[in-house]
């Protein structure tokens, strides 16, 4: 199986976890006997553990090789999925999201940096659109299972998919370029953190992933509790954000030849503002959620593409690892805080939060542009 196809399939698998949980949460929280405001706890565990690989991935790849690291964490993630399917305890469910978070962090750090370094720009957008395919597939599968067999069957199916992908990853261990065991790394994450402007970029990334994760985790709950939409229908609506992101990234990868990463980020923020306003002030729920996904589409991959371009290809691994660590920290910190806010202020704050995040993202990304004069 071609290496690039394996990398794409790994990206698909990283889209399963959080959107699947968000789509099923209106049912899961009743089954496990916890309040709906607890939706942010499992994503916090997931995000906390997905942050760790970005800080240490270079050491493990240089010691064991990329395929061994990726394949092992995918098997761990499959075990976590099985644990979620079998448990009747909310605490165990949260614990099972730890290995799933590790798999996300390893795949995001190792594969994104590799593609940004060794392939043309369009492949970075295609890679992130593959994440969107997984993020759409999870809720769609969950909606089907809720209607037929129950939410637990969806997690068992995803565990089987991850086991198959782990075997595929182990089979391509000799195909990676300059990433075998013993490969020396010249620039560490600790050194990357000494670059002041990188902190601005990382904080913008932190806020973007926090905003995106809140959308994935809370859209269904908002639609059920505030707009009185059926849980299965709400799960399908939540997929529209991811559908917009996926199609938008494919379009950018195919057709963008001239627009810089800086302008792609600006375009994404402006489009997201317009879609957020549509969602808040109209009842065009499906259209506005799809448009919101289109706005989100270029932001994540464009920031990742900036790493080798702004800081040099020799620094790209450490810079990308730092960005991915901050990207994981955003949901880990902000999702549970959003849950606390909904408990006190109600789910009505959901449409307000998105524009607030976008303003802050714009502030940090424009600071990077100004400091680097790009």
RODO-2510 file (C-alpha; in nm, 4 decimals, decimal comma):
residues 374
     n   res          X          Y          Z
     1     x     0,0000     0,0000     0,0000
     2     x     0,1520     0,3445    -0,0936
     3     x     0,2969     0,5461     0,1941
     4     x     0,0959     0,8608     0,1189
     5     x    -0,2280     0,6593     0,1232
     6     x    -0,1350     0,5195     0,4663
     7     x    -0,0703     0,8734     0,5908
     8     x    -0,4083     0,9860     0,4587
     9     x    -0,5839     0,6918     0,6287
    10     x    -0,4115     0,7777     0,9571
    11     x    -0,5493     1,1294     0,9218
    12     x    -0,8971     0,9865     0,8650
    13     x    -0,8694     0,7931     1,1922
    14     x    -0,7839     1,1066     1,3917
    15     x    -1,1233     1,2527     1,2988
    16     x    -1,3239     0,9813     1,4742
    17     x    -1,3062     1,0544     1,8492
    18     x    -1,4346     1,3980     1,9542
    19     x    -1,7028     1,4506     1,6903
    20     x    -1,8363     1,1012     1,7588
    21     x    -1,8652     1,1753     2,1294
    22     x    -2,0259     1,5134     2,0652
    23     x    -2,2837     1,3614     1,8310
    24     x    -2,3777     1,0915     2,0828
    25     x    -2,3553     1,3002     2,3984
    26     x    -2,7292     1,3806     2,4238
    27     x    -2,7802     1,0015     2,4590
    28     x    -2,4589     0,9014     2,6389
    29     x    -2,5006     1,1445     2,9287
    30     x    -2,8421     0,9928     3,0063
    31     x    -2,7113     0,6366     2,9781
    32     x    -2,4196     0,7065     3,2122
    33     x    -2,6185     0,9270     3,4509
    34     x    -2,4181     1,2497     3,4239
    35     x    -2,5359     1,6057     3,3458
    36     x    -2,5157     1,7375     2,9917
    37     x    -2,2647     2,0016     3,1092
    38     x    -2,0101     1,7207     3,1647
    39     x    -1,9584     1,6967     2,7888
    40     x    -1,6263     1,8816     2,8095
    41     x    -1,4530     1,6435     3,0535
    42     x    -1,3731     1,3532     2,8181
    43     x    -1,2507     1,5928     2,5437
    44     x    -1,0308     1,7562     2,8103
    45     x    -0,8662     1,4192     2,8822
    46     x    -0,8360     1,3534     2,5094
    47     x    -0,6791     1,6926     2,4444
    48     x    -0,4473     1,6740     2,7444
    49     x    -0,2970     1,3466     2,6250
    50     x    -0,2890     1,4570     2,2612
    51     x    -0,0714     1,7505     2,3705
    52     x     0,2097     1,5295     2,5053
    53     x     0,3322     1,3715     2,1773
    54     x     0,4013     1,7103     2,0215
    55     x     0,6623     1,7728     2,2912
    56     x     0,8406     1,4353     2,2738
    57     x     0,7590     1,2877     1,9322
    58     x     1,1028     1,3648     1,7888
    59     x     1,2734     1,1530     2,0573
    60     x     1,0497     0,8497     2,0054
    61     x     1,0689     0,8608     1,6248
    62     x     1,4467     0,8870     1,6309
    63     x     1,4655     0,5952     1,8762
    64     x     1,2025     0,3520     1,7412
    65     x     1,1059     0,4691     1,3924
    66     x     0,7904     0,6389     1,2705
    67     x     0,5892     0,3270     1,1806
    68     x     0,6504     0,1589     1,5171
    69     x     0,5380     0,4665     1,7086
    70     x     0,2309     0,5288     1,4913
    71     x     0,1204     0,1650     1,4822
    72     x     0,1572     0,1182     1,8575
    73     x    -0,0511     0,4203     1,9511
    74     x    -0,3195     0,3187     1,7013
    75     x    -0,3541    -0,0181     1,8761
    76     x    -0,3735     0,1653     2,2092
    77     x    -0,6478     0,3860     2,0653
    78     x    -0,8423     0,0790     1,9471
    79     x    -0,8235    -0,0589     2,3010
    80     x    -0,9620     0,2707     2,4316
    81     x    -1,2549     0,2518     2,1872
    82     x    -1,3363    -0,0998     2,3076
    83     x    -1,3239     0,0200     2,6686
    84     x    -1,5727     0,2983     2,5940
    85     x    -1,8088     0,0525     2,4246
    86     x    -1,8063    -0,1816     2,7248
    87     x    -1,8129     0,0593     3,0187
    88     x    -2,1088     0,1855     3,2198
    89     x    -1,8931     0,4325     3,4139
    90     x    -1,8367     0,7914     3,3068
    91     x    -1,4963     0,7917     3,4808
    92     x    -1,3832     0,4892     3,2786
    93     x    -1,5084     0,6529     2,9580
    94     x    -1,2933     0,9574     3,0319
    95     x    -0,9928     0,7364     3,1134
    96     x    -1,0330     0,5515     2,7827
    97     x    -0,9937     0,8797     2,5973
    98     x    -0,6303     0,9015     2,7170
    99     x    -0,4833     0,6516     2,4632
   100     x    -0,7153     0,7922     2,1957
   101     x    -0,5643     1,1353     2,2644
   102     x    -0,2116     0,9934     2,2362
   103     x    -0,2936     0,8497     1,8943
   104     x    -0,4298     1,1826     1,7753
   105     x    -0,1235     1,3709     1,8993
   106     x     0,1267     1,1293     1,7451
   107     x    -0,0544     1,1214     1,4097
   108     x    -0,0992     1,4986     1,3998
   109     x     0,2632     1,5740     1,4876
   110     x     0,4405     1,3028     1,2906
   111     x     0,2316     1,2944     0,9742
   112     x     0,1550     1,6659     0,9391
   113     x     0,5205     1,7652     0,9692
   114     x     0,6270     1,4890     0,7294
   115     x     0,3757     1,5917     0,4615
   116     x     0,4521     1,9646     0,5011
   117     x     0,8232     1,8895     0,4592
   118     x     0,8229     1,6278     0,1808
   119     x     0,5132     1,7001    -0,0302
   120     x     0,3686     1,9997    -0,2121
   121     x     0,1367     2,2436    -0,0338
   122     x    -0,1870     2,0919    -0,1643
   123     x    -0,1197     1,7674     0,0205
   124     x    -0,1302     1,9468     0,3561
   125     x    -0,4850     2,0575     0,2790
   126     x    -0,5755     1,7108     0,1496
   127     x    -0,4340     1,5597     0,4695
   128     x    -0,6512     1,7811     0,6853
   129     x    -0,9525     1,7099     0,4661
   130     x    -0,8918     1,3411     0,5414
   131     x    -0,9300     1,4286     0,9091
   132     x    -1,2633     1,5799     0,8091
   133     x    -1,3708     1,2562     0,6417
   134     x    -1,3167     1,0738     0,9705
   135     x    -1,4843     1,3514     1,1651
   136     x    -1,7895     1,3242     0,9371
   137     x    -1,7916     0,9464     0,9350
   138     x    -1,7948     0,9175     1,3157
   139     x    -2,1144     1,1200     1,3779
   140     x    -2,2857     0,9703     1,0719
   141     x    -2,2064     0,6214     1,2016
   142     x    -2,3208     0,7241     1,5480
   143     x    -2,6514     0,8611     1,4188
   144     x    -2,7152     0,5287     1,2428
   145     x    -2,6216     0,3242     1,5498
   146     x    -2,8394     0,5361     1,7823
   147     x    -3,1390     0,4518     1,5641
   148     x    -3,0547     0,0813     1,5189
   149     x    -2,8336    -0,0824     1,7820
   150     x    -2,7237     0,1860     2,0299
   151     x    -2,4224     0,4122     2,0595
   152     x    -2,1826     0,1425     2,1864
   153     x    -2,1768    -0,0411     1,8520
   154     x    -2,0218     0,2643     1,6854
   155     x    -1,7178     0,2523     1,9149
   156     x    -1,6679    -0,1215     1,8519
   157     x    -1,6724    -0,0621     1,4770
   158     x    -1,4194     0,2222     1,5066
   159     x    -1,1923    -0,0039     1,7153
   160     x    -1,1910    -0,2587     1,4323
   161     x    -1,1026     0,0128     1,1791
   162     x    -0,8106     0,1340     1,3922
   163     x    -0,6763    -0,2203     1,4313
   164     x    -0,6733    -0,2637     1,0530
   165     x    -0,4966     0,0713     1,0048
   166     x    -0,2325    -0,0182     1,2655
   167     x    -0,1446    -0,3287     1,0656
   168     x    -0,1156    -0,1165     0,7511
   169     x     0,1154     0,1308     0,9283
   170     x     0,3485    -0,1469     1,0479
   171     x     0,3719    -0,2723     0,6878
   172     x     0,5379     0,0474     0,5535
   173     x     0,8141     0,0850     0,8127
   174     x     1,0906     0,1100     0,5479
   175     x     0,9248     0,3667     0,3212
   176     x     0,9700     0,6849     0,5280
   177     x     1,2338     0,9365     0,4149
   178     x     1,5039     1,0363     0,6694
   179     x     1,3004     0,9109     0,9653
   180     x     1,4506     0,5767     1,0643
   181     x     1,5647     0,4816     1,4147
   182     x     1,8772     0,6691     1,5118
   183     x     1,8059     0,9729     1,2956
   184     x     1,9507     1,2815     1,4671
   185     x     1,7362     1,5893     1,5208
   186     x     1,9142     1,9253     1,5141
   187     x     1,6478     2,1448     1,6714
   188     x     1,4366     2,0634     1,9773
   189     x     1,0983     2,1811     2,1018
   190     x     1,2745     2,3518     2,3957
   191     x     1,4752     2,5577     2,1483
   192     x     1,1654     2,6348     1,9428
   193     x     0,9921     2,7766     2,2494
   194     x     1,2679     3,0382     2,2759
   195     x     1,1446     3,2016     1,9527
   196     x     0,9137     3,4875     2,0703
   197     x     0,7034     3,5132     1,7550
   198     x     0,6317     3,1397     1,7681
   199     x     0,4376     3,2007     2,0895
   200     x     0,1988     3,4327     1,9029
   201     x     0,1441     3,1754     1,6309
   202     x     0,1008     2,8974     1,8878
   203     x    -0,1528     3,1000     2,0900
   204     x    -0,3534     3,1698     1,7746
   205     x    -0,3483     2,7964     1,7019
   206     x    -0,4492     2,7256     2,0632
   207     x    -0,7569     2,9448     2,0245
   208     x    -0,8508     2,8092     1,6830
   209     x    -0,8511     2,4449     1,7923
   210     x    -1,0380     2,5367     2,1115
   211     x    -1,3082     2,7056     1,9028
   212     x    -1,3298     2,4181     1,6551
   213     x    -1,3456     2,1569     1,9321
   214     x    -1,6228     2,3447     2,1121
   215     x    -1,8210     2,3416     1,7872
   216     x    -1,7712     1,9664     1,7470
   217     x    -1,8525     1,8884     2,1111
   218     x    -2,1453     2,1232     2,1726
   219     x    -2,3335     2,1757     1,8459
   220     x    -2,5595     1,8735     1,8975
   221     x    -2,6320     1,9639     2,2601
   222     x    -2,7108     2,3245     2,1643
   223     x    -2,9499     2,2151     1,8899
   224     x    -3,1255     1,9642     2,1184
   225     x    -3,1617     2,1909     2,4230
   226     x    -3,2119     2,5321     2,2594
   227     x    -3,3716     2,4627     1,9214
   228     x    -3,5576     2,1439     2,0249
   229     x    -3,4130     1,9290     1,7481
   230     x    -3,4260     1,5476     1,7780
   231     x    -3,0898     1,3975     1,8977
   232     x    -3,0386     1,1871     1,5839
   233     x    -3,1166     1,4862     1,3606
   234     x    -2,8875     1,7076     1,5703
   235     x    -2,6059     1,4551     1,5245
   236     x    -2,6537     1,4787     1,1473
   237     x    -2,6537     1,8601     1,1626
   238     x    -2,3266     1,8615     1,3568
   239     x    -2,1664     1,6712     1,0686
   240     x    -2,2301     1,9696     0,8401
   241     x    -1,9530     2,1740     1,0050
   242     x    -1,7058     1,8978     0,9279
   243     x    -1,8486     1,8540     0,5776
   244     x    -1,7845     2,2200     0,5067
   245     x    -1,4304     2,1950     0,6430
   246     x    -1,3553     1,8851     0,4389
   247     x    -1,4871     2,0169     0,1077
   248     x    -1,3231     2,3543     0,1690
   249     x    -0,9826     2,1960     0,2277
   250     x    -1,0122     1,9777    -0,0800
   251     x    -1,1029     2,2855    -0,2854
   252     x    -0,8081     2,4854    -0,1510
   253     x    -0,5712     2,1942    -0,2134
   254     x    -0,6921     2,1544    -0,5712
   255     x    -0,7409     2,5111    -0,6870
   256     x    -0,5314     2,7475    -0,4780
   257     x    -0,2143     2,8319    -0,6681
   258     x    -0,1463     3,1929    -0,5718
   259     x    -0,3030     3,2853    -0,2389
   260     x    -0,0536     3,2865     0,0478
   261     x    -0,1084     3,1099     0,3796
   262     x    -0,1463     3,4519     0,5435
   263     x    -0,4348     3,5467     0,3168
   264     x    -0,5954     3,2039     0,3443
   265     x    -0,6091     3,2493     0,7222
   266     x    -0,7650     3,5941     0,6818
   267     x    -1,0209     3,4624     0,4332
   268     x    -1,1123     3,1785     0,6697
   269     x    -1,1656     3,4127     0,9633
   270     x    -1,3843     3,6520     0,7618
   271     x    -1,5923     3,3645     0,6246
   272     x    -1,6330     3,2167     0,9727
   273     x    -1,7557     3,5531     1,1073
   274     x    -2,0227     3,5694     0,8389
   275     x    -2,1359     3,2113     0,9004
   276     x    -2,1430     3,2587     1,2793
   277     x    -2,3669     3,5632     1,2343
   278     x    -2,5970     3,3616     1,0073
   279     x    -2,6179     3,0828     1,2666
   280     x    -2,6889     3,3219     1,5542
   281     x    -2,9478     3,5499     1,3906
   282     x    -3,1303     3,3204     1,1480
   283     x    -3,2827     2,9733     1,1612
   284     x    -3,0950     2,8473     0,8556
   285     x    -2,9279     2,5905     1,0803
   286     x    -2,8008     2,3469     0,8188
   287     x    -2,6755     2,6109     0,5744
   288     x    -2,5042     2,8206     0,8412
   289     x    -2,3259     2,5200     0,9958
   290     x    -2,1980     2,4124     0,6546
   291     x    -2,0819     2,7698     0,5844
   292     x    -1,9080     2,7788     0,9230
   293     x    -1,7133     2,4685     0,8226
   294     x    -1,6132     2,6334     0,4947
   295     x    -1,4815     2,9286     0,6917
   296     x    -1,2835     2,7056     0,9266
   297     x    -1,1397     2,5033     0,6362
   298     x    -0,8159     2,6861     0,5473
   299     x    -0,7100     2,8016     0,8939
   300     x    -0,5543     2,4877     1,0489
   301     x    -0,3574     2,3639     0,7433
   302     x    -0,2452     2,7171     0,6523
   303     x    -0,0953     2,7670     0,9987
   304     x     0,0816     2,4288     0,9723
   305     x     0,2204     2,5221     0,6300
   306     x     0,3708     2,8347     0,7846
   307     x     0,6126     2,6284     1,0000
   308     x     0,8748     2,5407     0,7337
   309     x     0,8103     2,8635     0,5406
   310     x     0,8476     3,1034     0,8355
   311     x     1,1060     2,9155     1,0440
   312     x     1,2982     2,7010     0,7920
   313     x     1,2629     2,3325     0,6989
   314     x     1,5434     2,2356     0,9392
   315     x     1,3302     2,3675     1,2262
   316     x     0,9953     2,2447     1,0967
   317     x     0,9717     1,9266     1,3062
   318     x     1,0198     2,1057     1,6386
   319     x     0,8031     2,4023     1,5377
   320     x     0,5230     2,1740     1,4152
   321     x     0,5461     1,9689     1,7353
   322     x     0,5128     2,2881     1,9387
   323     x     0,2126     2,4043     1,7355
   324     x     0,0407     2,0661     1,7696
   325     x     0,1018     2,0681     2,1457
   326     x    -0,0638     2,4101     2,1752
   327     x    -0,3410     2,2949     1,9423
   328     x    -0,4154     2,0065     2,1779
   329     x    -0,3967     2,2281     2,4854
   330     x    -0,6676     2,4595     2,3488
   331     x    -0,9542     2,2082     2,3692
   332     x    -0,8157     2,0575     2,6916
   333     x    -0,8389     2,3912     2,8696
   334     x    -1,1287     2,5665     2,6979
   335     x    -1,3825     2,2872     2,6479
   336     x    -1,4389     2,2178     3,0197
   337     x    -1,4435     2,5919     3,0897
   338     x    -1,7143     2,6256     2,8279
   339     x    -1,9058     2,3493     3,0067
   340     x    -1,8878     2,5481     3,3298
   341     x    -2,0104     2,8586     3,1470
   342     x    -2,3089     2,6724     3,0026
   343     x    -2,4021     2,5498     3,3486
   344     x    -2,4236     2,9088     3,4780
   345     x    -2,5203     3,1062     3,1666
   346     x    -2,7038     2,8427     2,9624
   347     x    -2,6419     2,7006     2,6156
   348     x    -2,7396     3,0371     2,4658
   349     x    -2,3759     3,1495     2,4893
   350     x    -2,2714     2,8976     2,2215
   351     x    -2,3325     3,1272     1,9185
   352     x    -2,1601     3,4172     2,0990
   353     x    -1,8420     3,2228     2,1760
   354     x    -1,7463     3,1647     1,8116
   355     x    -1,7049     3,5335     1,7100
   356     x    -1,5174     3,6018     2,0340
   357     x    -1,2639     3,3306     1,9514
   358     x    -1,2312     3,4548     1,5928
   359     x    -1,1407     3,8062     1,7056
   360     x    -0,8620     3,6744     1,9270
   361     x    -0,7311     3,4438     1,6534
   362     x    -0,7176     3,7389     1,4147
   363     x    -0,5249     3,9424     1,6719
   364     x    -0,2520     3,6793     1,7213
   365     x    -0,2133     3,5817     1,3540
   366     x    -0,1852     3,9430     1,2444
   367     x     0,0764     4,0006     1,5161
   368     x     0,2836     3,7187     1,3618
   369     x     0,2482     3,8739     1,0149
   370     x     0,3545     4,2136     1,1429
   371     x     0,6571     4,0843     1,3352
   372     x     0,7831     3,8662     1,0512
   373     x     0,6898     4,1245     0,7856
   374     x     0,5195     3,8634     0,5663
***
